[in-house]
């Protein structure tokens, strides 16, 4: 959220910051309370081998759901998360365009 400028936002800035906090809280919760305990229990051998596949598939589903933006469809958290994702995508597009401009040969512009 610190790298997002006013030109990336559409509307009030607090929506973006609240969305970033919600997004970070959800990802941090999943990593801290789901992925790390699963990894520790798998390394220590506490999880039966027949349970590793379903556990991994469930975690993969949750991470894909978050990355695809399904959390933006929630009624209470959705508008802020969508505002954050929109601002993030605008920033990514801007940075990508700058990188693309650097890679574009300058000979085409000099010839015209």
N, C-alpha and C positions, 0 to 999 in steps of 0.2 A: 504494500500500500504506500510505502514511502517513495517509490519511484513513479507513482501515478501523478500526473500533473492535471491542471484544470482543463487543458485541451483534450484529455482522455475521458474526462467525466461528462456525463449528461445529466444535469440537474444538480441537486445538493451533494456536497462532498461527504456528508455524514453517512449517506447510504452506502457509499463505497467503503468507508472505514468500518462500518458495522458489518458489512458483507465480508470484508477481509478478516475481521475478528471471528466471525461465525465459521468461515471456511477453515481458518487456521485452527480453531478449537476442535472442529470435527476431525480434521486430519491428525492433529496431535493426539486426540483421544483414541483414534483407531490405531495409530502407531504405538502409543504408550500402553494402552490397555488391551489391545488385541494382538498386534503383530509381535511385539517383544515377548509377552508371555508364551505365545505359541512357539516362537523360536527357542526360548529357554527350555520349554518342556520337550521340544523335539530333540534338542541337543543332549538333554539329560536322559532321554529314553523313557520318559514318563507317559508319552502318548503311544497307544498301540499303533502299529503300522497300518492297520486297516482304517484308522481314523484320520490319517494325515491327508489323504486325498480330499475328503469332504471339507475338512477344515480349510485347506488351501483354496478350494473352489469357492467357499463362502467368503473368505477374505478377498479373493480376486474379484468376486461379484460386487462387493461393497466398494472397493477401490475404483472399479470401472464405473459404477453408478455415480460416484462422486466426480470423477473426471469428465463424464458425459454431461454433467450439469443437471442431473435428476433432482438434486437437492433444491434447485431453483423453482421447482414446481410445488414445494411445500407452501401452505397458505400464509404462515406467519413469517418465515425466514426467506421466502422466495424473492421478494423485491430487492432486498439488500444484497443477496447473493448474486442475483442477475446483474445488478448495477456494478458490483465488483468484477464479475466475469466480463462484462461489456468493456469496462475501463481497461482491464488487463489485455483483452484482445486488441483494443485500439492501440495500446502501447506496443504490443508485439508486432502489429502491422507496421507501425511507424518505424520501429527499429529494423525490421526486415527490409523495408523500403530503402532506408539509408544504406544498409549493407548491399542491397541490390544495386543501388546507384554507384557505389564504390566499385563494384565488379563489372559494370557496364563499360564497354570500351568507349573512350572519349573520341575516337577517330570519326564516329558517326556524327557527333555534334560539330566537329571541326570542319567536316566536309560540307555541311549545309550553310 
